[in-house]
Amino acid sequence: MTTMRVVKDLMLGLGARGGTLVVKNGHVIDPASAVDAAHDVLIVDGVVRDIGPRLAAPEQATVVDATGKIVCPGFIDIHVHLREPGFEYKETIATGTRAAAAGGFTAVCCMANTHPVNDNRSITDYILARAKTEGVVRVYPIGAVTRNLKGEELSELAELAEAGCVGYSDDGKPVMNAGLYRRAMEYTLPFGAPIISHAEDAHLSTGGAMNEGVVSTELGIAGAPAAAEDIMVARDIVLAELTGAHVHLAHLSTAGSVRLVRDAKARGLRVTAEAAPHHLLLTEDAVRTWDPNAKMNPPLRTKRDTEALLEGLADGTIDCVATDHAPHALSEKEGEFDRAAFGIVGLETAVAVLLDRLVRPGRLPLKTLVARLTADPARLLNLPLGSLVPGRPGDVTILDLHRELTIDPARFHSRSRNTPFGGWTVTGGPWMTIVNGHVISSEGGFAPLRTKGATPPSELPRPNLPPGQGSAGKAGARTESM
């Protein structure tokens, strides 16, 4: 008879050697395999071996009692700024991945606006090497579309794909040159990796510190109009139609963008999109407090926009939720609002605030939210994750829908504290994060960074690229502050 080991023992690293873990008595929601039932999950040597009711636990297996909990495939955040290399005073791969685990995420995709920029193989190799030694969740790099994010010439796109990049983005800066963007889309077609668009017309948004509208006029703050996003979303959809490329639109924030994406999908174009929790839950009225933590790019919009985003998330127009985790030092978020850096942290708050403000009041079904954090992001980037079917990596996120907590930035595992959700009292959140069959975090506690016998999380399965793709199958102040 297998001994039931308590969470405290797990956090001390017990059970890491055996390589077998069973999650028992939980309710499994796995949208990829249409499972929504009381099931156990058996993980052996880092891989899901079986899923079903009342599984027998092998001798010496570590058993997690998930009674009253929701057991999901590991959550995936495809839009994170880990800041390393170059901006380690904001975040590191070590602190960022610990923040991810604490927030219920088992895999993150890190954007290219580091220093040096991830526009060549050496930087991708560095990120993966650091993730292997310092990371506690899976890390997938995203390569830059253009050299040094300047929008003037293409990066070594094939080299980046071969090194392990799962997508391409100049996130933080729009690629204003449509001809160059077209070439990027055409060039990357064989690699099976999307172009991830930061959709912003820089000529329209220059100088804007918040959404342009009634509130910006009342406060006397220069605004960026919704049209700055809508115009670039429309352009990128046209380019996707022209080239046949997969274009993924990052951090949608306007009702107009949702409408454009819905139309593109209805016409069968390879266009996908994401929304961030802050754009789903907050409006421009948050800026009335003059809190720089309400400053991000794209900016918080109107209630009409948030309602359109939520409708799009529910009906599948918006494919996934991504945090756009953008850590900054305290000094960069102090002072005058219009001079503060853009962006907020989100890895440790996203799941809790979405459960409390969308799922609990019935505005979004739990199963839909789980899909937008698991199967859907995995599909977008061809990642072999997002499901608990046998043979998939043993990554699990367990939710406690009844857990009550107050968000306290001082307790964040991230190096930065810039959040507009500080002080919120929420019900529901991540209870345990399991990566590769090993418990990484439970209710904010952590196992040792590397347990004996454990495969490092970054020795991860590569993306499921299309067959026959050659070597690629192996694998200003405004923008600076993103």
C-alpha positions as CSV (number, residue, x, y, z in Angstrom):
1,M,0.0,0.0,0.0
2,T,1.4,3.4,-1.1
3,T,2.1,5.8,1.7
4,M,0.2,9.1,1.4
5,R,2.8,11.9,1.7
6,V,1.8,15.3,2.8
7,V,2.6,18.5,0.8
8,K,5.2,19.5,3.3
9,D,7.2,16.4,2.6
10,L,6.9,17.0,-1.1
11,M,8.2,20.5,-0.8
12,L,11.3,19.1,0.9
13,G,12.0,17.1,-2.3
14,L,10.8,13.7,-1.1
15,G,9.7,11.4,-3.9
16,A,12.0,13.0,-6.5
17,R,14.1,9.9,-6.8
18,G,11.3,7.4,-7.5
19,G,10.1,9.2,-10.6
20,T,6.5,8.2,-10.0
21,L,3.7,10.5,-8.9
22,V,0.0,10.0,-8.7
23,V,-2.5,12.8,-8.3
24,K,-5.6,11.3,-6.7
25,N,-9.2,12.3,-5.9
26,G,-9.2,15.4,-8.0
27,H,-11.6,16.6,-10.7
28,V,-9.7,16.7,-14.0
29,I,-10.5,19.3,-16.6
30,D,-8.5,18.6,-19.8
31,P,-10.2,20.4,-22.7
32,A,-7.8,18.9,-25.3
33,S,-9.1,15.4,-24.6
34,A,-12.7,16.5,-23.6
35,V,-12.2,15.1,-20.0
36,D,-14.2,16.8,-17.3
37,A,-14.6,14.2,-14.6
38,A,-13.3,12.8,-11.3
39,H,-10.0,11.2,-12.4
40,D,-6.6,10.3,-11.1
41,V,-3.4,11.1,-13.0
42,L,-0.4,8.8,-13.0
43,I,3.0,10.3,-14.0
44,V,6.1,8.0,-14.5
45,D,9.5,9.4,-15.3
46,G,8.1,12.8,-16.1
47,V,5.5,11.5,-18.6
48,V,1.8,10.9,-18.1
49,R,1.3,7.2,-18.0
50,D,-2.4,6.9,-17.3
51,I,-5.5,8.9,-16.4
52,G,-8.8,7.5,-15.1
53,P,-11.0,6.9,-12.1
54,R,-9.5,5.2,-9.0
55,L,-6.1,4.4,-10.4
56,A,-3.9,2.1,-8.3
57,A,-0.8,3.9,-7.0
58,P,2.4,1.9,-7.7
59,E,4.5,0.9,-4.7
60,Q,6.7,3.8,-3.5
61,A,4.9,6.3,-5.6
62,T,4.5,9.8,-4.3
63,V,0.7,10.5,-3.9
64,V,-0.8,14.0,-4.1
65,D,-4.3,14.1,-2.5
66,A,-6.3,16.6,-4.6
67,T,-9.6,16.1,-2.9
68,G,-11.8,19.1,-3.7
69,K,-9.3,20.5,-6.2
70,I,-9.4,21.0,-10.0
71,V,-6.6,19.1,-11.8
72,C,-5.6,20.7,-15.2
73,P,-2.8,20.3,-17.7
74,G,0.1,22.6,-16.9
75,F,-0.8,26.3,-17.7
76,I,1.2,28.0,-20.5
77,D,2.0,31.7,-20.7
78,I,3.1,32.5,-24.2
79,H,4.0,36.2,-23.5
80,V,6.5,36.9,-20.8
81,H,9.5,39.2,-20.4
82,L,12.1,37.4,-18.3
83,R,14.6,40.3,-18.9
84,E,17.7,38.1,-19.0
85,P,20.2,38.8,-20.4
86,G,20.7,42.5,-19.8
87,F,18.0,43.7,-17.4
88,E,18.6,41.4,-14.5
89,Y,17.8,44.2,-12.1
90,K,14.2,43.8,-13.2
91,E,13.9,40.0,-13.5
92,T,16.0,36.9,-14.1
93,I,15.2,33.5,-15.5
94,A,15.5,32.2,-11.9
95,T,13.1,34.7,-10.4
96,G,10.7,34.8,-13.4
97,T,10.3,31.1,-13.5
98,R,9.7,30.9,-9.8
99,A,7.0,33.6,-10.2
100,A,5.5,31.5,-13.0
101,A,5.4,28.3,-10.8
102,A,3.9,30.2,-7.9
103,G,1.2,31.5,-10.3
104,G,0.4,28.1,-11.6
105,F,2.3,28.2,-14.9
106,T,4.5,25.2,-16.0
107,A,5.8,26.8,-19.2
108,V,6.5,30.3,-20.4
109,C,7.6,31.8,-23.7
110,C,10.0,34.7,-23.2
111,M,10.1,37.7,-25.5
112,A,13.2,38.9,-27.4
113,N,13.6,42.4,-26.1
114,T,16.6,41.6,-23.9
115,H,20.0,43.2,-24.1
116,P,21.6,42.0,-26.3
117,V,18.4,41.3,-28.2
118,N,17.6,37.6,-28.9
119,D,18.2,38.0,-32.7
120,N,20.8,35.3,-33.1
121,R,21.6,31.8,-32.0
122,S,24.1,32.8,-29.3
123,I,21.5,34.6,-27.3
124,T,18.9,31.8,-27.7
125,D,21.6,29.3,-26.6
126,Y,22.3,31.5,-23.5
127,I,18.7,31.7,-22.5
128,L,18.2,28.0,-22.8
129,A,21.4,27.3,-20.9
130,R,20.3,29.6,-18.1
131,A,16.9,28.0,-18.0
132,K,18.5,24.6,-17.7
133,T,20.5,25.6,-14.7
134,E,18.3,28.2,-13.0
135,G,14.7,27.7,-14.3
136,V,12.0,25.8,-12.5
137,V,9.5,25.7,-15.3
138,R,9.9,25.1,-19.0
139,V,11.2,28.1,-21.0
140,Y,10.6,28.6,-24.7
141,P,12.4,31.5,-26.3
142,I,10.8,33.8,-28.9
143,G,13.3,35.3,-31.4
144,A,13.3,38.8,-32.8
145,V,11.9,39.5,-36.2
146,T,14.4,42.2,-37.0
147,R,18.0,42.8,-35.9
148,N,18.2,44.7,-32.6
149,L,14.4,45.3,-32.9
150,K,15.2,48.2,-35.2
151,G,12.7,47.2,-37.9
152,E,15.3,47.7,-40.6
153,E,16.6,44.2,-41.6
154,L,15.5,40.7,-40.7
155,S,17.2,38.6,-37.9
156,E,18.8,35.3,-38.6
157,L,15.3,33.7,-38.6
158,A,16.3,30.2,-39.7
159,E,19.2,30.1,-37.2
160,L,16.8,31.1,-34.5
161,A,14.4,28.4,-35.4
162,E,17.2,25.8,-35.4
163,A,18.3,27.0,-32.0
164,G,14.9,26.5,-30.4
165,C,12.8,29.6,-30.9
166,V,9.1,28.8,-31.1
167,G,8.0,32.1,-32.7
168,Y,9.2,35.5,-33.8
169,S,8.3,38.9,-32.4
170,D,9.6,42.5,-32.0
171,D,7.2,42.8,-29.0
172,G,7.6,46.2,-27.4
173,K,8.1,47.7,-30.8
174,P,5.9,47.5,-33.9
175,V,7.5,46.6,-37.2
176,M,6.3,49.6,-39.2
177,N,7.8,48.5,-42.5
178,A,5.1,46.5,-44.1
179,G,7.4,45.2,-46.9
180,L,9.9,43.9,-44.4
181,Y,7.1,42.3,-42.3
182,R,5.8,40.6,-45.4
183,R,9.3,39.1,-46.1
184,A,9.5,37.9,-42.5
185,M,6.2,36.1,-42.9
186,E,7.2,34.5,-46.2
187,Y,10.6,33.5,-44.9
188,T,9.3,31.8,-41.7
189,L,6.6,29.8,-43.4
190,P,8.6,26.6,-43.6
191,F,9.5,26.8,-39.9
192,G,5.9,26.3,-38.7
193,A,6.4,29.2,-36.1
194,P,4.1,32.2,-36.0
195,I,5.0,35.9,-36.4
196,I,3.7,37.5,-33.1
197,S,2.6,41.0,-33.8
198,H,2.9,44.0,-31.5
199,A,0.1,45.8,-33.3
200,E,0.6,49.5,-32.8
201,D,0.9,52.4,-35.3
202,A,3.8,54.3,-33.7
203,H,2.9,57.4,-35.6
204,L,-0.5,57.5,-34.0
205,S,0.5,56.5,-30.5
206,T,3.7,58.5,-30.0
207,G,3.6,60.4,-26.8
208,G,0.5,58.6,-25.5
209,A,0.6,57.5,-21.9
210,M,-2.9,56.1,-21.6
211,N,-6.0,55.5,-23.8
212,E,-7.2,58.5,-25.8
213,G,-10.7,59.5,-24.7
214,V,-12.8,61.2,-22.2
215,V,-10.7,60.2,-19.2
216,S,-7.4,61.3,-20.8
217,T,-9.0,64.6,-21.6
218,E,-10.2,65.1,-18.0
219,L,-6.8,64.2,-16.6
220,G,-4.8,66.1,-19.1
221,I,-2.7,63.1,-20.0
222,A,-1.7,62.6,-23.7
223,G,-3.6,59.5,-25.1
224,A,-3.0,56.8,-27.7
225,P,-6.1,56.2,-29.7
226,A,-7.6,52.7,-30.2
227,A,-7.2,53.3,-33.9
228,A,-3.4,52.9,-33.4
229,E,-4.0,49.3,-32.6
230,D,-6.9,48.7,-35.0
231,I,-4.9,50.0,-38.1
232,M,-2.0,47.6,-37.4
233,V,-4.2,44.7,-36.7
234,A,-5.9,45.3,-40.0
235,R,-2.6,45.6,-41.8
236,D,-1.2,42.4,-40.3
237,I,-4.4,40.5,-41.2
238,V,-4.0,41.6,-44.8
239,L,-0.4,40.5,-44.8
240,A,-1.4,37.1,-43.4
241,E,-3.9,36.8,-46.2
242,L,-1.2,37.8,-48.8
243,T,1.4,35.4,-47.5
244,G,-0.5,32.5,-46.0
245,A,1.5,33.0,-42.8
246,H,0.3,32.4,-39.3
247,V,0.1,35.7,-37.6
248,H,-0.5,35.9,-33.9
249,L,-1.7,39.2,-32.5
250,A,-0.4,39.9,-29.1
251,H,-2.2,41.7,-26.2
252,L,-5.4,42.8,-28.0
253,S,-7.1,45.7,-26.2
254,T,-9.8,47.2,-28.4
255,A,-13.3,46.2,-29.6
256,G,-12.2,47.0,-33.1
257,S,-9.3,44.5,-33.0
258,V,-11.7,41.8,-31.8
259,R,-14.0,42.5,-34.7
260,L,-11.2,42.4,-37.2
261,V,-9.9,39.1,-35.9
262,R,-13.4,37.6,-35.8
263,D,-13.8,38.5,-39.5
264,A,-10.4,37.1,-40.4
265,K,-11.1,33.8,-38.8
266,A,-14.5,33.6,-40.5
267,R,-12.6,33.9,-43.8
268,G,-10.3,31.1,-42.9
269,L,-7.1,33.1,-42.4
270,R,-4.3,31.9,-40.2
271,V,-4.8,34.6,-37.6
272,T,-4.8,34.0,-33.8
273,A,-4.9,36.4,-30.9
274,E,-4.3,36.7,-27.1
275,A,-5.6,39.0,-24.4
276,A,-4.0,39.9,-21.1
277,P,-5.8,39.7,-17.7
278,H,-5.5,43.5,-17.1
279,H,-7.2,44.3,-20.4
280,L,-10.0,41.9,-19.5
281,L,-10.5,43.2,-16.0
282,L,-9.5,46.9,-15.8
283,T,-10.5,50.0,-17.7
284,E,-9.0,53.4,-18.2
285,D,-10.8,54.6,-15.1
286,A,-8.0,52.9,-13.1
287,V,-5.7,55.7,-14.3
288,R,-7.8,58.2,-12.3
289,T,-5.7,57.3,-9.2
290,W,-2.5,58.3,-11.0
291,D,-1.0,55.0,-10.1
292,P,1.8,54.2,-12.6
293,N,0.9,50.5,-12.2
294,A,-2.1,51.3,-14.3
295,K,0.2,52.3,-17.1
296,M,0.8,49.7,-19.8
297,N,1.1,49.4,-23.6
298,P,-1.4,48.9,-25.1
299,P,-3.2,51.0,-22.5
300,L,-6.2,50.2,-20.5
301,R,-9.3,51.0,-22.6
302,T,-13.0,51.5,-22.1
303,K,-15.6,49.2,-20.6
304,R,-16.9,48.6,-24.1
305,D,-13.5,47.3,-25.1
306,T,-13.2,45.0,-22.0
307,E,-16.7,43.6,-22.8
308,A,-15.7,42.9,-26.4
309,L,-12.5,41.2,-25.3
310,L,-14.4,38.9,-22.8
311,E,-16.9,38.0,-25.5
312,G,-14.0,37.2,-27.9
313,L,-12.3,35.1,-25.3
314,A,-15.5,33.2,-24.6
315,D,-16.4,32.5,-28.3
316,G,-12.8,31.6,-29.4
317,T,-12.1,34.7,-31.4
318,I,-9.3,35.3,-28.8
319,D,-7.4,32.0,-28.6
320,C,-5.6,32.4,-25.3
321,V,-4.8,34.4,-22.2
322,A,-1.2,35.7,-21.8
323,T,0.1,37.9,-19.0
324,D,2.5,40.1,-20.9
325,H,4.5,39.9,-17.6
326,A,6.7,43.0,-17.8
327,P,8.7,43.6,-14.6
328,H,10.3,46.9,-13.8
329,A,12.4,48.3,-10.9
330,L,10.6,50.5,-8.4
331,S,12.5,53.5,-9.6
332,E,11.1,53.1,-13.1
333,K,7.5,53.2,-11.9
334,E,7.9,56.2,-9.6
335,G,7.5,59.8,-10.4
336,E,5.2,61.4,-12.9
337,F,2.7,59.2,-14.6
338,D,3.6,60.1,-18.1
339,R,7.3,59.4,-17.5
340,A,6.8,56.0,-15.8
341,A,7.7,52.8,-17.6
342,F,4.9,50.9,-19.4
343,G,4.0,47.4,-18.1
344,I,3.1,45.3,-15.1
345,V,3.9,41.9,-13.7
346,G,1.3,39.2,-14.1
347,L,2.6,35.7,-13.6
348,E,1.6,35.5,-9.9
349,T,-1.7,37.2,-10.2
350,A,-3.3,36.1,-13.5
351,V,-4.9,32.9,-12.5
352,A,-6.3,34.1,-9.2
353,V,-7.8,37.3,-10.6
354,L,-9.3,35.5,-13.6
355,L,-10.9,32.8,-11.4
356,D,-12.2,35.4,-9.0
357,R,-13.5,38.1,-11.4
358,L,-14.5,36.0,-14.4
359,V,-15.2,32.3,-13.4
360,R,-16.7,32.7,-9.9
361,P,-19.4,35.2,-11.0
362,G,-20.2,33.1,-14.0
363,R,-18.9,35.5,-16.7
364,L,-16.6,32.8,-18.2
365,P,-16.9,29.0,-17.8
366,L,-14.0,27.3,-16.0
367,K,-13.5,24.9,-18.8
368,T,-13.1,27.7,-21.3
369,L,-10.5,29.5,-19.1
370,V,-8.6,26.2,-18.7
371,A,-8.6,25.7,-22.5
372,R,-7.3,29.2,-23.1
373,L,-4.4,28.5,-20.7
374,T,-3.5,25.0,-21.9
375,A,-4.6,23.4,-25.1
376,D,-5.0,26.6,-27.1
377,P,-1.6,28.2,-26.4
378,A,0.1,24.8,-27.0
379,R,-1.7,24.6,-30.4
380,L,-0.7,28.1,-31.4
381,L,3.0,27.5,-30.9
382,N,3.1,23.8,-31.8
383,L,4.2,22.9,-28.2
384,P,3.8,19.2,-27.1
385,L,2.1,20.4,-24.0
386,G,-1.4,21.4,-22.9
387,S,-3.0,17.9,-22.3
388,L,-2.9,15.1,-19.8
389,V,-3.3,12.3,-22.4
390,P,-0.8,9.4,-21.9
391,G,2.5,10.2,-23.4
392,R,2.5,13.9,-22.8
393,P,4.9,15.6,-20.4
394,G,3.9,15.3,-16.7
395,D,3.0,19.0,-16.2
396,V,0.0,19.7,-14.0
397,T,-1.6,22.8,-12.5
398,I,-4.0,22.1,-9.6
399,L,-6.5,24.8,-8.6
400,D,-8.3,25.4,-5.4
401,L,-11.4,27.3,-6.2
402,H,-12.2,28.0,-2.6
403,R,-8.8,29.4,-1.5
404,E,-9.0,32.9,-0.2
405,L,-6.1,35.2,-0.4
406,T,-5.1,38.9,-0.5
407,I,-2.6,39.8,-3.3
408,D,0.5,41.1,-1.6
409,P,3.2,42.3,-3.9
410,A,5.8,42.2,-1.1
411,R,5.4,38.4,-1.2
412,F,6.0,38.0,-4.9
413,H,8.7,35.7,-6.1
414,S,9.3,38.0,-9.0
415,R,12.1,40.6,-8.6
416,S,9.6,43.3,-9.4
417,R,6.4,44.5,-7.7
418,N,4.6,46.6,-10.3
419,T,1.0,45.4,-10.2
420,P,-2.3,47.1,-10.2
421,F,-3.9,44.2,-8.3
422,G,-2.1,44.7,-5.0
423,G,-4.5,44.5,-2.1
424,W,-7.2,42.7,-4.1
425,T,-8.9,39.9,-2.1
426,V,-9.7,37.0,-4.3
427,T,-11.2,33.6,-4.0
428,G,-9.6,30.8,-6.1
429,G,-6.1,30.3,-7.2
430,P,-3.3,27.9,-8.0
431,W,-2.8,25.2,-5.3
432,M,0.1,23.2,-6.7
433,T,2.3,23.3,-9.8
434,I,3.9,20.1,-11.1
435,V,6.6,20.1,-13.8
436,N,8.0,17.0,-15.3
437,G,6.3,14.9,-12.6
438,H,7.9,16.8,-9.8
439,V,6.1,19.2,-7.4
440,I,7.7,22.6,-7.9
441,S,5.3,24.9,-5.9
442,S,2.5,24.4,-3.5
443,E,0.5,27.4,-2.1
444,G,3.5,29.6,-2.7
445,G,6.1,27.2,-1.2
446,F,9.0,25.9,-3.2
447,A,10.9,22.6,-3.6
448,P,14.7,22.9,-4.0
449,L,15.6,24.4,-7.3
450,R,17.0,21.1,-8.5
451,T,16.0,17.8,-7.0
452,K,18.1,14.6,-7.3
453,G,17.1,12.5,-10.3
454,A,15.0,15.2,-11.8
455,T,15.3,16.1,-15.4
456,P,15.8,19.9,-15.7
457,P,12.6,21.5,-16.9
458,S,14.4,23.2,-19.8
459,E,15.5,19.8,-21.2
460,L,12.1,19.9,-22.7
461,P,10.3,18.5,-25.7
462,R,10.8,20.7,-28.8
463,P,7.8,22.1,-30.6
464,N,5.9,19.9,-33.0
465,L,7.1,21.5,-36.2
466,P,5.7,20.2,-39.5
467,P,7.7,17.2,-41.0
468,G,10.2,17.8,-43.7
469,Q,11.3,21.2,-42.5
470,G,15.1,20.5,-42.4
471,S,17.2,21.9,-39.7
472,A,14.5,24.2,-38.5
473,G,12.5,21.2,-37.4
474,K,15.1,20.7,-34.6
475,A,13.9,23.0,-32.9
476,G,12.8,54.7,-27.5
477,A,11.8,55.0,-23.8
478,R,8.3,54.0,-24.8
479,T,9.3,50.7,-26.3
480,E,12.4,50.0,-24.1
481,S,10.1,49.9,-21.1
482,M,7.9,47.1,-22.3
